[in-house]
Amino acid sequence: MARKEYNNNGNELINQFLEEKDFFKENNNEDIQKIKQNISIIFYKQNFITFEELGIENCDNFVDFFYIKNEDELEMIKKIIESQNNIEDKEKYGFYYIIMIVENYKMKLIAEKWKQEIRNLVKKTFNCKSIARVIYQIIQDVQNDSKEFDIQIDSRLSSISMPLEDDKNKFYNSESISSKVSSYVFTANLYDIANMYNYIGDALFDKNVRYKLKDVFDVEKSILDTLDSNPEDFWYLNNGITMMVSSRDKINLFNPNKLILLFEEFGDISVVNGAQTISTAANYFFNNSISKEKLTNAKEHAKVILRVMYVNDISIDCKNDLNKISVSLNRQKPISVEDIAYTSERIFEINQLYNEYKDEFHFYISKRGEETIKKYVYNIPTFMRAYVAYYCQKPGDARSKSSKNIIDNVLNNILINEIDDKEFKKLFKPLNFVITLGNLYDKYSNKYKSKIEYKNIIVKNGKYYFISLVMISLAKKDNLLKENGHYNYSEFIYSPDYCNNNKKLDELVDTYVDVVYSCSCLSNEIEVIASNDFKNQKLYDIILNHEEYDKLCKKVKEFF
């Protein structure tokens, strides 16, 4: 690929990072356009950029972007960092961001090895007391050029196709998966598949219900040991890999000893099972510490069962069938209700809207193990507990119900209609605000300690009560309309930035604590306030119907 094409990709990644981290926030539109133009011009001439060169002023952070193509560039990076030892007032800067943009997975592994050395160098240069001030982030530049991937296979004659050609007509009118999806089964070279991951990156796993999860069964160790000691045994000791390609046209089988897969755009090739196998194998194959002899042996002899599936007729909607395949194939490693929920059409719609708007009200739902630089990213339980608290007004359930119960209730009983932008605003416009408010509450709770035990109990257990009460106070304050017993949040105006005044927030929480205690004392239904009181609705309903609640409403008006 030409250098200029790399630069263009780098420009996009830098712009995305600056937007996600709100570095454009203090600049007007004219300044932002100038900064983006500077990125394009400067990055074309060199493979690193600093804030000073971009023209970003009055920022309390350092940011250096490095586009890394080879390991030799480490010395260059060191010199750039050391050159900043003459900067005055270093202590006023909050963070030093070092953003490594790499063009493949192999370079990502190398950049990871540099991390501690680079952070120590920054610490020394800036005379920092803690390396926690250094944010070292690696972003793989996802390639989007058309490319053919050659995968060596054992003789094409010994491969299997499903359903068999003679059987296809039998299933044609059936509603079974076999009528819609066809598959080939190969014995394939593992290194060739790992090399696909090196090029495409984590986008290869987009249709997998999970990314690379924490290894609780030492599966990674087993894979690495086999590759290192007995690569010829890999075929027998591994469950195999399943890929989905977008159409039969992406598969070339003319060579009897080679499978050729055509990648033209994202989604053409996706691994629905085997992400752990591929990522672990890539860690081995692209690890510079492995001896040449062992590496060559593993590249030649490590084989794996490879299933390649495709939809027979692209006009047929097979999304549910494909999700079913992915969920079923991932049962080898414990799969959670969260993983299954991620395949929901509603989650997909929410993420599509985020990609379209990217503002302070939209958000992205991540799958387990997914790494992303996006802003306002939440896992499914966090998203749904917040939703149950503010929209459903059931803080007890938000705190006490299991993830399965919460997910089943929300997806099956509440989020049953298509989520377009209008529906999104009605249901979810406050969510970023709510989660930010909850995170700040957690920080306050962690440092809170009172001599009065009831206050400790309320603060420790009352986060979702607090969220629900604040939200209903804001809804009443702004005269939001109700539909079917729920507030319509389309006109909600509060972004997460409204939570920035920490001092006033502490005052708001203190008022909340006093109100909760007063209501519990003045009620005949609560004898002594306890943690379990925040696991149900009883105390919450008492507060809402008590005149003491007016004190909190007034404080909310002052705060916002």
VOGU-3710 file (C-alpha; in Angstrom, 3 decimals, decimal comma):
1> markeynnng> 0,000/0,000/0,000  1,284/3,483/-0,815  2,436/5,807/1,954  -0,226/8,383/1,160  -2,990/5,817/1,733  -1,532/5,047/5,131  -1,520/8,728/5,978  -5,157/9,122/5,069  -6,066/6,295/7,415  -3,905/7,868/10,114
11> nelinqflee> -5,656/11,209/9,686  -9,021/9,606/10,282  -7,818/7,799/13,402  -6,311/10,984/14,870  -9,495/12,951/14,186  -11,555/10,217/15,782  -9,350/10,154/18,876  -9,481/13,942/19,335  -13,260/13,959/18,951  -13,808/11,057/21,348
21> kdffkennne> -11,596/12,658/24,014  -13,239/16,104/23,629  -10,008/17,852/22,629  -12,004/19,965/20,148  -14,344/21,102/22,869  -12,741/24,486/23,630  -12,199/25,420/19,986  -14,618/27,036/17,552  -15,507/25,464/14,209  -12,940/27,537/12,313
31> diqkikqnis> -10,145/26,424/14,665  -11,251/22,793/14,426  -11,141/22,861/10,628  -7,665/24,402/10,748  -6,490/21,685/13,163  -7,869/18,944/10,907  -6,126/20,547/7,926  -2,881/20,649/9,910  -3,234/16,929/10,656  -3,476/16,175/6,970
41> iifykqnfit> -0,516/18,399/5,956  1,847/17,543/8,816  1,143/13,837/8,831  1,862/13,633/5,135  5,395/14,917/5,771  6,229/12,919/8,885  4,889/10,007/10,849  4,428/11,765/14,158  2,447/14,817/15,331  2,394/16,879/18,524
51> feelgiencd> -0,284/19,197/19,918  1,954/22,198/19,325  2,248/21,391/15,624  -1,511/20,945/15,317  -2,209/24,364/16,794  -4,226/23,129/19,775  -3,751/25,738/22,498  -4,733/26,077/26,143  -4,864/22,328/26,647  -3,865/20,732/29,946
61> nfvdffyikn> -2,622/17,564/28,237  0,251/16,559/25,996  -0,561/14,343/23,054  1,907/12,755/20,651  0,709/10,619/17,755  3,088/8,107/16,195  2,387/6,082/13,074  4,627/3,040/13,532  5,723/0,979/10,548  8,792/-0,762/11,956
71> edelemikki> 10,649/-1,375/15,213  13,561/0,870/14,242  11,389/3,910/14,878  11,607/3,400/18,649  14,781/5,504/18,855  13,051/8,316/16,991  10,186/8,256/19,487  12,626/8,439/22,400  14,295/11,530/20,935  10,940/13,277/20,428
81> iesqnniedk> 9,901/12,670/24,036  13,296/13,748/25,396  13,136/16,955/23,360  10,258/18,128/25,524  12,387/18,388/28,674  12,551/22,168/28,285  8,790/22,679/28,596  7,904/24,989/31,473  5,279/24,338/34,132  5,178/20,604/33,507
91> ekygfyyiim> 3,173/20,043/36,668  0,148/21,871/35,287  -0,391/19,194/32,660  -2,831/16,475/33,599  -1,857/13,668/31,240  0,668/12,770/28,609  -1,086/10,792/25,874  1,113/8,646/23,668  -0,946/7,265/20,823  0,689/4,535/18,765
101> ivenykmkli> -1,036/3,918/15,446  0,124/0,619/13,993  -0,660/-0,894/10,629  -0,955/-4,553/11,645  -1,231/-6,885/14,602  2,465/-7,771/14,531  3,412/-4,132/15,121  0,777/-3,919/17,842  2,564/-6,675/19,756  5,885/-4,869/19,341
111> aekwkqeirn> 4,403/-1,564/20,518  3,044/-3,341/23,618  6,597/-4,398/24,480  7,717/-0,770/24,303  5,075/0,431/26,741  7,014/0,351/30,018  10,190/1,737/28,497  8,314/4,657/26,938  6,342/5,397/30,097  9,509/5,384/32,208
121> lvkktfncks> 11,146/7,774/29,748  8,212/10,206/29,999  8,333/9,966/33,775  12,015/10,827/33,734  11,675/13,636/31,177  8,738/15,275/32,911  9,970/14,457/36,414  6,532/12,946/37,148  5,958/11,405/40,549  3,625/8,788/39,110
131> iarviyqiiq> 3,556/7,057/35,735  -0,233/7,071/36,045  0,017/10,452/34,339  1,107/8,695/31,139  -1,646/7,285/28,911  -0,165/4,863/26,408  -2,691/3,705/23,838  -2,241/1,497/20,782  -4,672/1,707/17,878  -4,495/-0,708/14,978
141> dvqndskefd> -5,151/0,984/11,679  -7,753/-1,222/10,061  -6,993/-1,696/6,405  -9,862/-1,315/3,967  -8,223/-2,203/0,693  -9,369/-5,140/-1,398  -7,193/-8,167/-0,732  -7,149/-11,871/-1,475  -6,113/-14,173/1,364  -4,459/-17,447/0,404
151> iqidsrlssi> -5,003/-20,250/2,897  -3,142/-23,475/2,288  -5,450/-26,479/2,630  -5,049/-30,201/2,407  -6,292/-31,516/-0,911  -9,542/-29,917/-2,066  -10,628/-33,446/-2,849  -10,685/-34,312/0,839  -12,785/-31,309/1,857  -16,475/-31,542/2,658
161> smpleddknk> -19,367/-29,358/1,525  -22,624/-29,048/3,500  -25,290/-29,670/2,532  -24,097/-32,116/-0,117  -24,889/-31,008/-3,657  -27,373/-33,852/-4,144  -29,211/-32,897/-0,954  -29,689/-29,180/-1,560  -33,028/-29,567/-3,320  -34,379/-31,577/-0,412
171> fynsesissk> -33,951/-28,607/1,909  -34,783/-25,795/-0,445  -38,333/-25,212/0,796  -37,458/-25,853/4,412  -37,130/-23,201/7,126  -34,042/-24,939/8,466  -30,625/-23,273/8,511  -29,406/-25,819/5,968  -31,783/-24,367/3,380  -30,251/-20,913/3,677
181> vssyvftanl> -26,621/-21,432/4,633  -24,006/-23,611/2,934  -20,596/-24,559/4,279  -17,239/-25,994/3,296  -14,999/-27,835/5,743  -11,227/-27,822/5,286  -8,041/-28,799/7,008  -6,293/-25,426/6,816  -2,924/-23,892/7,643  -3,252/-21,988/10,952
191> ydianmynyi> -0,563/-19,414/10,130  -2,420/-18,284/6,994  -5,525/-17,610/9,077  -3,511/-15,739/11,720  -2,077/-13,608/8,909  -5,622/-12,538/7,972  -6,030/-11,260/11,531  -2,711/-9,449/11,225  -4,160/-7,505/8,286  -7,833/-7,026/9,238
201> gdalfdknvr> -7,441/-6,771/13,037  -10,337/-7,098/15,490  -12,805/-6,239/12,716  -12,411/-9,902/11,753  -14,446/-10,788/14,873  -17,298/-8,310/14,403  -19,941/-11,045/14,029  -18,607/-13,075/16,960  -20,839/-12,747/20,041  -17,714/-12,049/22,090
211> yklkdvfdve> -14,217/-10,753/21,575  -11,164/-12,223/23,253  -12,240/-12,851/26,846  -10,265/-13,432/30,005  -8,822/-16,916/29,864  -10,160/-18,830/32,864  -9,370/-22,329/31,623  -5,772/-21,795/30,421  -6,916/-22,294/26,831  -4,361/-19,760/25,563
221> ksildtldsn> -1,541/-21,534/27,386  -2,581/-24,850/25,863  -2,615/-23,340/22,354  0,806/-21,742/22,831  2,316/-24,925/24,293  1,027/-27,031/21,391  2,357/-24,593/18,778  5,706/-24,507/20,529  6,188/-28,202/21,190  3,902/-30,270/18,982
231> pedfwylnng> 2,328/-28,151/16,208  1,420/-31,315/14,260  -1,019/-32,171/17,100  -2,914/-28,887/16,832  -5,609/-30,299/14,524  -6,491/-32,952/17,123  -6,467/-30,673/20,180  -8,450/-27,684/18,883  -12,183/-27,305/18,237  -11,560/-25,456/14,994
241> itmmvssrdk> -12,520/-22,132/13,421  -15,744/-21,079/11,736  -15,875/-18,167/9,281  -18,803/-16,505/7,607  -18,258/-14,871/4,212  -20,764/-12,487/2,695  -21,400/-14,549/-0,461  -20,203/-17,544/-2,464  -18,447/-15,102/-4,811  -15,870/-14,414/-2,098
251> inlfnpnkli> -14,657/-18,050/-2,194  -12,220/-19,263/-4,853  -11,588/-23,018/-4,962  -9,986/-23,400/-8,361  -6,653/-24,402/-6,843  -7,003/-27,866/-5,249  -4,479/-27,059/-2,510  -5,473/-23,496/-1,780  -8,542/-21,665/-0,482  -8,679/-18,028/-1,640
261> llfeefgdis> -10,976/-15,630/0,239  -11,701/-12,192/-1,227  -11,852/-9,268/1,235  -13,205/-6,040/-0,277  -15,000/-4,368/2,619  -15,730/-4,951/6,283  -18,132/-7,812/6,788  -16,904/-9,797/3,793  -15,069/-12,187/6,125  -15,985/-12,647/9,772
271> vvngaqtist> -14,958/-15,272/12,327  -18,036/-16,420/14,258  -16,118/-18,963/16,329  -12,424/-19,274/17,030  -11,424/-15,700/17,939  -9,441/-17,004/20,887  -7,608/-19,550/18,735  -6,705/-16,979/16,063  -5,622/-14,166/18,413  -3,515/-16,539/20,527
281> aanyffnnsi> -1,919/-18,062/17,422  -1,131/-14,539/16,160  0,579/-13,781/19,481  2,808/-16,787/18,841  3,519/-16,328/15,125  4,334/-12,618/15,411  6,351/-12,869/18,610  9,970/-11,935/17,993  11,164/-13,986/20,948  10,255/-17,328/19,293
291> skekltnake> 13,214/-19,092/17,708  13,294/-19,223/13,911  13,356/-23,029/13,962  10,247/-23,352/16,146  8,431/-20,637/14,227  9,084/-22,333/10,895  7,977/-25,679/12,304  4,701/-24,216/13,612  3,988/-22,326/10,386  4,378/-25,504/8,338
301> hakvilrvmy> 2,718/-28,118/10,565  0,007/-26,405/12,624  -3,303/-27,273/10,926  -6,835/-26,530/12,056  -10,370/-27,519/11,072  -11,828/-24,588/9,163  -15,499/-24,173/8,336  -16,387/-21,496/5,798  -20,093/-20,622/5,619  -22,023/-18,427/3,228
311> vndisidckn> -25,659/-17,485/2,605  -27,119/-19,188/-0,438  -29,350/-16,272/-1,395  -28,365/-12,765/-0,188  -31,979/-11,631/-0,618  -33,012/-13,911/2,256  -32,773/-12,422/5,759  -30,572/-14,844/7,685  -29,485/-12,546/10,513  -31,234/-14,584/13,225
321> dlnkisvsln> -29,857/-17,827/11,790  -26,321/-16,438/11,758  -26,674/-15,182/15,340  -27,938/-18,629/16,331  -24,878/-20,233/14,736  -22,502/-17,849/16,527  -24,156/-18,354/19,928  -24,237/-22,150/19,581  -20,627/-22,436/18,430  -19,370/-20,350/21,350
331> rqkpisvedi> -20,747/-22,706/23,980  -17,314/-24,316/24,425  -16,306/-21,379/26,621  -19,048/-20,294/29,059  -21,372/-17,914/27,265  -23,400/-15,439/29,279  -26,832/-13,978/28,812  -25,011/-10,729/28,020  -23,317/-12,350/25,008  -26,645/-13,555/23,656
341> aytserifei> -28,319/-10,193/24,309  -25,678/-8,481/22,197  -27,122/-10,198/19,114  -30,444/-8,398/19,675  -31,722/-6,191/16,869  -32,288/-3,413/19,432  -28,607/-3,316/20,423  -27,626/-3,212/16,754  -29,970/-0,244/16,143  -28,587/1,699/19,123
351> nqlyneykde> -25,017/1,225/17,865  -25,988/2,252/14,340  -27,409/5,522/15,672  -24,210/6,135/17,644  -22,111/5,712/14,497  -24,408/8,124/12,681  -24,645/10,953/15,237  -21,647/10,681/17,638  -22,901/13,378/20,018  -23,204/13,710/23,800
361> fhfyiskrge> -26,580/11,906/23,846  -25,832/8,788/21,813  -23,811/5,847/23,086  -22,309/2,543/22,027  -23,027/-0,895/23,550  -19,910/-3,062/23,589  -19,705/-6,837/23,664  -17,655/-8,610/26,303  -13,937/-8,283/25,689  -14,279/-5,596/23,011
371> etikkyvyni> -11,633/-2,860/22,985  -12,569/0,539/21,572  -11,545/4,195/21,743  -15,137/5,336/21,334  -16,622/7,725/23,865  -19,755/6,823/25,869  -19,232/3,063/25,653  -21,087/0,740/28,059  -21,560/-2,959/28,530  -25,098/-4,315/28,439
381> ptfmrayvay> -25,672/-4,673/32,230  -24,498/-1,082/32,899  -26,742/0,271/30,144  -29,809/-1,685/31,228  -29,486/-1,049/34,984  -29,286/2,684/34,327  -32,314/2,436/32,023  -34,352/0,515/34,610  -33,466/3,160/37,218  -34,302/6,354/35,351
391> ycqkpgdars> -36,882/5,286/32,734  -38,691/2,447/34,488  -38,263/4,205/37,842  -37,383/0,938/39,583  -34,112/1,602/41,424  -34,606/-1,452/43,647  -34,619/-3,743/40,611  -31,638/-1,905/39,094  -29,611/-2,719/42,202  -30,840/-6,181/43,160
401> ksskniidnv> -31,957/-8,086/40,055  -29,558/-10,453/38,303  -28,156/-9,517/34,894  -30,277/-12,262/33,318  -33,454/-10,956/34,937  -32,682/-7,353/33,956  -31,794/-8,239/30,360  -34,784/-10,537/29,882  -37,144/-7,915/31,258  -35,783/-5,029/29,203
411> lnnilineid> -35,348/-6,841/25,889  -38,428/-9,050/26,026  -40,924/-6,772/27,748  -39,829/-3,206/27,132  -37,572/-2,861/24,093  -39,771/-4,687/21,650  -40,244/-1,945/19,036  -37,755/-0,804/16,426  -35,437/1,926/17,738  -35,171/4,755/15,234
421> dkefkklfkp> -33,864/8,203/16,205  -37,284/9,398/17,428  -37,729/6,344/19,648  -34,121/6,596/20,842  -34,566/10,181/22,076  -37,760/9,281/23,888  -36,148/6,364/25,731  -32,402/6,961/25,932  -31,521/10,630/25,561  -30,619/10,960/29,300
431> lnfvitlgnl> -28,515/7,787/29,497  -25,023/9,341/29,151  -25,999/11,944/31,731  -27,350/9,258/34,094  -24,278/7,013/33,895  -21,934/10,006/34,347  -23,968/11,045/37,387  -23,771/7,484/38,735  -19,988/7,324/38,204  -19,522/10,581/40,119
441> ydkysnkyks> -21,760/9,230/42,860  -19,501/6,145/43,078  -16,427/8,378/43,511  -18,189/10,283/46,287  -19,316/7,032/47,902  -15,802/5,566/47,895  -14,393/8,444/49,918  -17,485/8,968/52,120  -17,245/8,051/55,784  -19,587/9,318/58,476
451> kieykniivk> -19,718/8,746/62,220  -23,460/8,275/61,779  -24,011/4,716/60,536  -27,335/5,343/58,785  -25,612/7,846/56,459  -22,972/5,266/55,529  -25,722/2,733/54,725  -27,604/5,190/52,504  -24,534/6,374/50,589  -23,130/2,872/50,123
461> ngkyyfislv> -26,378/1,302/48,868  -28,379/4,196/47,475  -26,859/4,999/44,062  -29,838/3,887/41,988  -32,284/5,550/44,368  -30,291/8,755/43,919  -30,318/8,473/40,108  -34,052/7,767/39,978  -34,951/10,626/42,334  -32,765/13,163/40,519
471> mislakkdnl> -34,215/12,153/37,157  -37,821/12,373/38,218  -37,038/15,775/39,802  -35,577/17,017/36,512  -38,527/15,629/34,555  -40,963/17,506/36,794  -38,804/20,653/36,766  -38,808/20,772/32,949  -42,454/19,661/32,588  -41,646/16,613/30,483
481> lkenghynys> -44,696/14,783/29,184  -45,706/11,288/30,224  -46,667/8,467/27,868  -48,057/5,184/29,186  -46,783/5,933/32,675  -43,228/6,866/31,567  -41,633/10,238/30,897  -40,889/11,108/27,277  -37,265/12,283/27,315  -37,185/13,718/23,776
491> efiyspdycn> -36,848/17,238/25,219  -34,225/16,306/27,812  -31,473/18,969/27,635  -28,795/17,844/30,095  -25,538/16,531/28,685  -22,924/14,775/30,881  -21,140/18,136/31,239  -23,881/19,254/33,621  -22,378/16,934/36,247  -18,982/18,671/36,321
501> nnkkldelvd> -19,424/20,766/39,473  -18,143/18,285/42,065  -18,597/20,569/45,058  -22,272/21,130/44,340  -22,719/17,441/43,575  -21,457/16,608/47,068  -24,038/19,011/48,458  -26,729/17,353/46,347  -25,797/13,892/47,649  -25,771/15,196/51,239
511> tyvdvvyscs> -29,288/16,579/50,775  -30,375/13,249/49,281  -29,016/11,387/52,327  -30,872/13,681/54,735  -34,139/13,342/52,778  -33,940/9,537/52,649  -33,264/9,308/56,363  -36,021/11,765/57,276  -38,574/9,887/55,172  -37,594/6,549/56,707
521> clsneievia> -37,824/7,946/60,249  -41,158/9,663/59,686  -42,655/6,587/58,075  -44,387/3,919/60,129  -43,344/1,268/57,601  -39,548/1,486/58,046  -38,240/0,725/61,545  -34,476/0,952/61,010  -32,983/1,772/57,608  -30,901/-1,095/56,202
531> sndfknqkly> -29,107/-2,028/52,967  -31,967/-4,323/51,903  -34,333/-1,346/51,812  -32,595/-0,244/48,600  -33,286/-3,582/46,895  -37,013/-2,988/46,542  -39,529/-0,239/45,788  -41,086/0,276/49,216  -38,771/2,991/50,563  -38,620/4,701/47,161
541> diilnheeyd> -42,397/5,084/46,988  -42,409/6,455/50,541  -39,879/9,143/49,555  -41,757/10,194/46,419  -44,967/10,682/48,367  -43,408/12,497/51,313  -43,152/16,283/51,660  -39,459/15,919/52,593  -38,809/15,018/48,958  -39,451/18,684/48,060
551> klckkvkeff> -36,100/19,560/49,676  -34,286/17,355/47,169  -36,296/18,808/44,271  -35,230/22,327/45,295  -31,597/21,243/45,509  -31,815/19,672/42,056  -33,122/22,981/40,682  -30,163/24,813/42,263  -27,648/22,313/40,908  -28,972/22,254/37,356
//
